[in-house]
C-alpha cells in the first residue's frame, strides 16, 4: 500500500468563477472544512488539523487560509460543482 503526499495548501484559495485544477486536488480538504463548520468546530482547531497551519505561530495566515478555503468550499458545494459534473474528465 503506497502513501501519497497530500496536496500543498495555498495561503489563499482560488476565486476563479470556474473549478480550477487546485480545486480538484483539494476536494477532500473542502469536504473536511464543510463538515467541521457544520459541527461548529473552532477555526483554530480546523486550521491545525485540516490545513496543517498552526494559528498560534501564524495567526493571520491561518485565519486567511481558513476563511478563503471555507468560502471556496461553500461556493463549490452551492454552484461550482456544476463544473465538475460537466467536466469531460
C-alpha positions, 0 to 999 in steps of 0.5 A, a space after each residue: 500500500 503506497 502513501 501519497 503526499 497530500 496536496 500543498 495548501 495555498 495561503 489563499 484559495 482560488 476565486 476563479 468563477 470556474 473549478 480550477 485544477 487546485 480545486 480538484 486536488 483539494 476536494 477532500 480538504 473542502 469536504 473536511 472544512 464543510 463538515 467541521 463548520 457544520 459541527 461548529 468546530 473552532 477555526 483554530 482547531 480546523 486550521 491545525 488539523 485540516 490545513 496543517 497551519 498552526 494559528 498560534 505561530 501564524 495567526 493571520 495566515 491561518 485565519 486567511 487560509 481558513 476563511 478563503 478555503 471555507 468560502 471556496 468550499 461553500 461556493 463549490 458545494 452551492 454552484 461550482 460543482 456544476 463544473 465538475 459534473 460537466 467536466 469531460 474528465 
